[in-house]
Amino acid sequence: MCTILTVLLLRGWSGGDGLEEKSFEKKKSFFLRWKKWILRGLYGSIGFIVLVVTCDQVVMPLYVKHGKDVVLPSVIGKPFPEAQKFLKDRGFHAILDREAYNSDYPQDEVTFQNPFPESIVKKGRRVYLT
């Protein structure tokens, strides 16, 4: 019984008529036909990943000026023209957001700034003054 099973396993269940060889050749042929497309897809995927990592690690830090953070000084209580010049000298753009009356401050003095004083911001940022 063991001998018969061994022979059947060695020759194949089909009795050795070559169907397994044809099936193997078909699979081999299929792989060879699609091999170049599979490799192109693999190389393309690897290239895309390298491109994304390069953009993330090199291009984006240059674009957003990574590491150029500064502390925004307070200009609250200063007259608007003086505050505007003060911020411009330090590399910021002062913008008059709106004029609002506040009895605690004289006319034309800055009563509020956005971003808040002592915030960590990028140089060249717009500072809205009220």
Order of alpha helices (4+ residues) and beta strands (2+ residues): alpha-alpha-alpha-beta-alpha-beta-beta-beta-beta
